[in-house]
Amino acid sequence: MARSRNRRGSATADYWPGFVDAMATLLLVMTFLLSIFMIAQYFVTQESSGKDSALARLTRQIAQLTELLSLEKGQSKSLKDELAALQASLAGTEAENERLSGVVNLGTEKAGDAEGRMATLTTELEGQKEISSEALARVEILNQQMLSLRRQIASLQAALDESEKKEVDSQTRIEDLGKRLNVALARKVQELSRYRSDFFGRLRDILGERDDVKIVGDRFVFQSEVLFPPASASLTQEGVEALEPLARAIRQLSTQIPDDIDWVLQIDGHTDKNPINSPVFPSNWELSFGRALSVLRVFSAEGVASKRLVAAGYGEFRPIDTGDSREALQRNRRIELKLTTR
């Protein structure tokens, strides 16, 4: 058995060196092939690079040739344009030569007519000289007329200045008269105020101290209830008796007021704001005016001059108390007497 193991070990040791030699040989072959491949790759790369360089060089040459061709085409077009311009100029020059030739021929033909026209123009010039002499005479006449017209304008201007001066003087006198008139009116108003004070004093003495009759400013105020029944413009007997002494006082006062004071006694009727609508008085206007007219008739009957009496009706539109109480409405129903100028 020992011999048998030695034979197997010896056989194994004989195979291994051969295997190693085979592998070494294979590695050398592969190395050699790889070297050859690398060398071939190098030459292929060099060849490809050379082709690229040649291609780039050819491309640059083509571009240069293209640029040169464009320049040649441009120069050729410029030469063609210049040739066309020269041809056109030549044609224009020939046409101008022909025109000038025609003009020269025409001038030659008309030279004979010039002398005839010169004679005609000379005759016309003589005629113009005669016309100019007549025109100068007319201009002289116009100058004389212009001078006369200027003298007339100067005379009118002087008259206008004099008129304006008179107007200024008149305006000054008018203003002075206006001032005098205002002073006179103020004096008359003052005189009338004095007579008004006397008038109110006499009325106060006649009526005495009554709550339903008052002096308010420059007016003498009667409450309507003193003179009239409700919703009526007919005076009561007491109202007539109250007005008669007033009428006599006014008549007596009228004899003392100078005639140059144009005075009137204004009688104003007023109502409250309660509406009225009757066949006799459709509104408060008619009622207020009817009451003022009734008072005017009493004064006229007592001898007060009618031209010194004025009646007016204001309805409810001039209240002295804007309240709604019974006392406020009563104060608004009134007759006012006012001594004033026209």
RATA-V861547 format. One record per backbone hydrogen bond with DSSP energy under -0.5 kcal/mol. NH is the residue of the N-H (numbers start at 1). CO is the residue of the C=O. If there is no record, write none. Layout:
nh	co
NH	CO
NH	CO
This chain:
nh	co
5	1
6	2
7	3
8	4
9	5
10	6
11	7
12	8
13	9
14	10
15	11
16	12
17	13
18	14
19	15
20	16
21	17
22	18
23	19
24	20
25	21
26	22
27	23
28	24
29	25
30	26
31	27
32	28
33	29
34	30
35	31
36	32
37	33
38	34
39	35
40	36
41	37
42	38
43	39
44	40
45	41
46	42
47	43
48	44
49	45
50	46
51	47
52	48
53	49
54	50
55	51
56	52
57	53
58	54
59	55
60	56
61	57
62	58
63	59
64	60
65	61
66	62
67	63
68	64
69	65
70	66
71	67
72	68
73	69
74	70
75	71
76	72
77	73
78	74
79	75
80	76
81	77
82	78
83	79
84	80
85	81
86	82
87	83
88	84
89	85
90	86
91	87
92	88
93	89
94	90
95	91
96	92
97	93
98	94
99	95
100	96
101	97
102	98
103	99
104	100
105	101
106	102
107	103
108	104
109	105
110	106
111	107
112	109
114	110
115	111
116	112
117	113
118	114
119	115
120	116
121	117
122	118
123	119
124	120
125	121
126	122
127	123
128	124
129	125
130	126
131	127
132	128
133	129
134	130
135	131
136	132
137	133
138	134
139	135
140	136
141	137
142	138
143	139
144	140
145	141
146	142
147	143
148	144
149	145
150	146
151	147
152	148
153	149
154	150
155	151
156	152
157	153
158	154
159	155
160	156
161	157
162	158
163	159
164	160
165	161
166	162
167	163
168	164
169	165
170	166
171	167
172	168
173	169
174	170
175	171
176	172
177	173
178	174
179	175
180	176
181	177
182	178
183	179
184	180
185	181
186	182
187	183
188	184
189	185
190	186
191	187
192	188
193	189
194	190
195	191
196	192
197	193
198	194
199	195
200	196
201	197
202	198
203	199
204	200
205	201
206	202
207	203
208	204
210	208
213	210
214	221
216	214
216	219
217	215
219	216
220	337
221	214
221	219
222	335
223	212
224	333
226	223
227	223
227	224
228	224
229	234
232	229
235	233
236	227
240	236
241	237
242	238
243	239
244	240
245	241
246	242
247	243
248	244
249	245
250	246
251	247
252	248
253	249
254	250
255	251
255	252
256	253
257	253
261	258
262	260
263	261
264	340
265	308
266	264
266	338
267	310
268	266
268	336
269	312
270	334
271	315
278	281
287	283
288	284
289	285
290	286
291	287
292	288
293	289
294	290
295	291
296	292
297	293
298	294
299	295
300	296
301	297
302	298
303	300
304	299
308	305
309	306
310	265
312	267
314	269
317	314
329	325
330	326
331	327
332	328
333	329
334	270
334	332
335	222
336	268
337	220
338	266
339	218
340	264
340	338
342	262
